[in-house]
Amino acid sequence: MENYKLEKPDLNKIDKVAVLQKYTENQRKYLPYILNASEPEYLYWDTLKYKSIPDDLKREEFWYLVKQIRQLSSRPTQIKAENGDFFTWLRLTYTDEFLHKIDVHTGGQIFAPYEAIKEESRQKFIARGILEEAIASSQLEGANTTRKVAKMMILENRVPRNTSEKMIVNNYNTMKTLEQDYKNKELSVDLLYEIHGMITKDTVATDEQNRFRKDVDEIVVRNNKHIAHIPPKEEFLNAEIIRLINFANDKENITFTHPVIKAIFLHFWIGYLHPFTDGNGRLARALFYWYLLKKDYWTFMYLPISSIIKNSPVQYANAYIYSEQDSLDITYFYDYHIKKIMQSLEEFKNYVNKVNAENKQIDVTLGKEITLNDRQKQLIHYLLSEAKGGYVSASSHMSLNNIARRTAFSDLKQLEQKELLESKKEGKYTRYYVSDKLKDLALKSIITDSE
């Protein structure tokens, strides 16, 4: 299997001194083109060569200028490559705007229009975020299970039947433990082993846990028919993992770096070092959440960012490849990742809008004489929107809302007493279905709305 190598123009064939002289003489003309090469999209040669450029420059000459301007404006990170050089990044002009929006929204303002949202709803959003992240992060690494099947497996606490389902359950348990426990701990080799062990439980050989990979493991990262990344040698890994741990614990004597940027860098760093034989992608994304939780960005648990990444896996892989192969420029990865965070924030705001609209519709459907809490309203909406045969159980209601079993039973029994649900014993499960009364109320609501 061949190593994947980016297409690169031969810059040795151009007269670099002459190109720089041209830039000096035509800076006002060239600069807009150069800036457009980095924003709104941070472009590599394979895309940039098709873009509009100054008419008196060859494409290779223009690319050389772009790289020179980027390098002059970049700063080093703490992430060292195996050749001894450090990855660099360019603070793009949108950075401060994006970070401000993230700080505002993840500081609680995301709920500003919905002051009436109760703690029970916030717990539901966290439970939803953990569930969706667990499924999507596992699917990114090859878990071959549909979202619907995976969701019901977790919600009903069903025993996983294959490796794919085990990956998802493991990731779900890991995300819950990050939120409940690990966020209060400093990172260490032992904690890395513990998180990795939870991620890979029953999916890798036990002799591949509680240790970092070795050269004899011959681990490579494949991208279709090519090798996308060859992890560094174990000697380099063992030295750099300590630096990563110190960076994660804020013990590096460096200037302040915004927590979101540091979390993105940790994500990339784990991916680059690839410290274990398997599960590195899930570990990298888990550490991203761990660091932000540790820095009190708790509302990131609402945001299943892997669900967004899953829709662009090629771009995700390329963000790693460009960063490693284009002069160790991590800006490609940063640009990709922070935009996915912004997209996730926007989608979550839309989801909150949708939930509130659904709750209002349930109030209309049931009328003033029937009062329900928000959990019960969402449960009713789910069942009415499901195809024939949709059901819930105490376990699924409990998991999806992050509530105690007793509370889940109470919600369901109240709905049954109001004759909105009816229960059926099916094997060892008690499942709750839409009642005829609820169907009639929903039908009357539809007829009334259409009049």
N, C-alpha and C positions, 0 to 999 in steps of 0.2 A: 504494500500500500504506500503510495507516494505522499510526501508532505504537501499540504496545500500552501501555495505561495501566491501572494497578491501580485497582480499585474502592476509593474512599475516601469515608468518611462526611463530611458537612459539619459540621465542628466549630465553625464560626462561629455556628451556630444554638443552641448551648448556652450556658448561663451558667457560664463557667469558674470564676469566683470562688465561686459557690454550690457547684459540684461539689467544689472544693478544701476548702471549709468542711465539707461533708458528710464528706469523707475524714478531716479532722482530728477530727471528732466520732465517727466510726465506724471508726477505723483497725483495731482488732482484728477487726471483722467483715469489712472489705473486703480486708485484706491477703492472706488465703489465696487468694481468688479472683484477685487481681492476680498473685501468685506462680505460680499454676497456668496463667496465660496465657503464661508464659515457660519453664516447665519442667513436665513432662519434654520438651514440644515448644515451640519458640519460634514462637508463632502470630502470623499476620497477621490483619487485620480480616476477610478473606474467610472464614476458618475460625472465628475467635474469636466472631463475631456469633451463632453457633449454640450456643455453650457456655453453661453455667449461670453467671449473674451475680447480684450482690446484688439482692434484690427491690425495693429503693427507688431503683435507678438505671436510667436508660435505657441502651440498648446503646452509643449514641454517647458518653454520659457515662462509661461504664465504659472504653471504648477510650481516651478522653482521659486518664483516670487511669493506665491501663497505660502509655501513651506517656510521661507525665510521670515516672513512677517509673523507667522504663527510661532515660530521658535523664539523670536525676539520678545514676544509678548507672553510666553509661557513661563511657568514656574515649576520647580521640581516638587514631586510628592515624596512621601516616605517609602514608596514601593520600589524596591530594588529589583532589577532584572538580573538574570543569571550572569550576564556579561559584566556586571559591576556598575552599569549605568542606572540612573533612576528614571522611572516613568515621569512624564511631565503633563501638565494640563493647562489649558487656556480658560481663564475666567470669562466666559461669553457674556455679552452685554445684557442678556435677559436674566442672568443668574440672580441678581439682587431682587428683581421683580418676582421671580418664581419662588425664591426662598421666603420673601415677605408673605406671599399668598399662602405658602405651606404653613408658615408660623401662625398666621391669623386663623386659618381653617382648622389646623390640628390643635390649636389652643382652645377650641370649644366654639368658635364663631360659626362653624359649619352648621350649628343648630340655632343660630340667631333668629331665623324666621320662625322657629318652631319651639318657642320657649315652653310650650305645654308638654313637650316630649318628656316622658318620665324616665327614671332610672331603669325601669324594666325594659323600655325600648332600647336604651343604650346598651344594655346587656345583650339584647337580641342582636343588635348590630355587630357587637364584638363576636358573638357566637357565629353569626353569618360570615364575618370576615375570616375567622380562623378556619371555618369549614371550606370556604371557597379557595383560600390560599393553599390549604393542605392538598386539595384535589388538583388544582392547576399546577402547583410546583412539582408534584409527582408526575403528572402527565407530561410536563416539559422534559422529564428524564425517562420517558418511555412507558409509564404506567398505562396499560392498554385496557382501560375501563371507562365507560361513559360516565359523565357527570351525574346523571340521574341515578344510576346503579350505585355509584360511590356514595352519593349523598344519603340514600336510603340505608346503605350498609352502616354508615356512621350513626345516623339518627336513630336507627333501631338497635344499635349495638350488636350487629350481626358479626359473627366470626369471619374474618377474611378467608376467601377460598383459594387464592393464588398469590403469586408474588406481587402483581400489580396492586391488588387490594391491600396487601400487607404494607406496601410502600405508602399508600394513602393513609391508612390507619396510623402508621408510625409518624407520618408528617403531622397528622392531626394532633396526636398526643404530644409531639414536640412543640407545636405552636401553643398549645394550652399550657404546657409547662414553662415555656418562655414567658408567657403573660403572668402566670401565677407565682413562679419561683425564680427562674434563671435571671430575670431582669434585675434581681437584687444582688446578684453575685458578680464578682470580678471575673474576667476571662482568665483561664489558666489552661495548661496542657490537659489537666484532668477534666476540666469542664468541657473542653473540646472533645475529648474521648467520650464523655457522658452524652453530649448532644448527638455526636455521630453515632454512638451505640443505639440511642433511641430512634434515630432516623433509619438505621439499617437493621433493626431487630428482625431476625429470622429471614433476612433477604441476602445476607452475605455470610461467608464462613466466619465462625467465631474467631479464628486466628487472624482475621483481617480487621478485627476491632481492637480497641485499646492499644493501638500502635499506628504510627505514620507509615506510609508506603516506603518501600525500599527499592533500590535500583533493580534488584532481581525480579520485582513484580512486573517490570516492563509495561507500565501504564502509559497509554496515549489517549488523547481525546480525538474521537473520529467525527468527521463531518461528511456524511454520505460516503463517497468512495475515497476520501482523502483523510489524512491525518491533519487535524486543525491545530493541535497544540501538543507539544512534547513537554511534559512537566520537568522542572529543574531536577538536578541530581539530589539525592537524599542528604548529602552533606550541606548543600545550599539550603534545602528545605528546613532542616533541623535548626539552622542558624536563623533563618528569616522568620520562622514561625514564632520565635521568641520576640522578635521585633514587631511582628503583627500583634501579638498579645499586648505588648507594652503600648502600642498605638491605640488599641481598642480600649485599654484602661486609662488612656490619657496621660501616660507616663513619659511620653516622648517630649523632650524639651524643644517644642516648636511653637510657632505663633498659633493663635486661635483659628480653628477650622470649623465651619458650621457643621452641626451634628448630621444634617442630611447629606452633606458632601462626604463626611467621614464614613457614614454608613454605606454610601455608594462605593467608596474606595475599599472598604472592608469586603464588600461583595466581590469586587473585581480581584482583590488580593488573594482571597481564598481560591477563586477560580484559577488564578495564575499559578499559585503554588501547588494546587491539587494535592492536599496533604494525605488523602486516604485513597485506597484502591477503588472505592465506589462511594456514591452519595455526596460528592463534593458540591454539585450544583444546589442540592437541597440545603446543605450546610451553609453555603454562601448566602442564600436567600434568608435562612434562619438567622444568621448573624446580623444581617441587615436589620431585621426586626428587633433582635436582641439589643443592639446598640441604641436604636431610637426609643425603645421602651425604657432603657436605662437612663436616657436623657429626658424622660417624662413626655415623650411624644406618644402618649398612650392611644390617641385616636387613630394612629396608623394601623391599629388592629381592626379598624373598620374597612381598611383598604386592601383587598386581595390583589396586590400588584401583579402577581404571577398570572392572574386571569387575563390581564392586559398583555403581558409579555407573551403568553401562549398564542395570542393571535398574530404575533410577528416573530416566530422562532428564528427565521433566517436573519432578520435584522439583529436579533439578540446575539446570535452566534457571530455575526459579522462585527458587532461592536467590540467583542473580544479580539477577533482576528486583526481588525484595523489597528486597535490600540497596541497590540504586540508587534505587528509587522511594519507599521508606519512610524518609525523613529520613536517607539515607546510613547506614543501620544495617547494618553488615557482619556482625552477629551471626547473621543468617539463614544466610549462607554458611558461617560458622564452625561453627554448630550442625550443619548438614547434613554438612559435610566430616569433622569429627572423629568423628561417629557412623559414617560409612562406614569410617573407619580402624579403629574398634573392631570393627565387623562383619567387616572383612577379617582382623583378628588372630584373631578367633574361628574364622572359616572355615579359616584356615591351621592352627590348632591341631587342628581336626578332620581336616584333610588329613594332618597328621603322624601322627595316630592311625591313620588309614586305611592309610597306607603301612606302618606297623609291623605292623598286623594282616595285611596282604597278604603281607609278607615271611615272617611266621610260617606263614601258610597254604602258601606255596610250599615252606618247609622240610618241612612235613607231607607235601605232595604228592610231593616228590622223595625223601624218606627221608634217613636219616643218611649213606648212602654217597655222595651227590652234594653237593658243597660249592660254593656260588656266592657271589659278592660281591653287595652290595645292588643295584648297577646291573643285574646279570644277573637277580636275582630280580624286580625291577620290570619288566624287559623281558618275562620269562616271563609274569608276571601280565597284562601288557597284551595279549599275544598270545592268551592263553587267554580273556580277557574280550571280545576283539574278535569281531565276526561273522565268518563264514567268509570267508577271503580276506585276513584281516589280516596285515600284514607290517611288517618294519623294514628299514632299510638302515644302512650304516656312517655315512652323513651324518646321518640322523635320530637315531641313537643318540649320535653325537658332539655334536650341537647340544643335544639334550634333557638331556644330563648335563654339558655344559660341559667336555668332555674332548678330548684330542688324538685325531687320526684313528687313530694307531697303537694307542692304548688301546681305541678303539671296535672296530677290527678284531680285536684280541686277545680282547675279550669275546665277540664273535660267533663267532670260530673255535673258541674253547673250548667254547661251547655246541653248535656243530656237531660237534665231536669227541666230545662226550658224547652225541651223537645226540638232542639235545633240539630242535635246529633243523635245517632243511635249506635250502640256498641254491639259488636259481634265477636264471639270467641272463636279464633282460628288457630288451631294448634296451641302453642304455648303463648300466643299473642292475643291481647284484646285490642281490637282495632275499631276506630270510630269513623262512621260514614255520615254523609249528609242525610238528614231526615226528610220525609215527605213534606213536613211543615216548612222547613227551610227552603225546599225547592219551590213550594207554592209562593212563599214570600218573595223569593228572587224573581219569579215569573211575574208577579203583580207589579214589582218595582220596574221591570223592563217595560211592561204594558203602559204603566203610568208615565214613564219617561218619554214614550213614543207618542203619547196623546197631545 
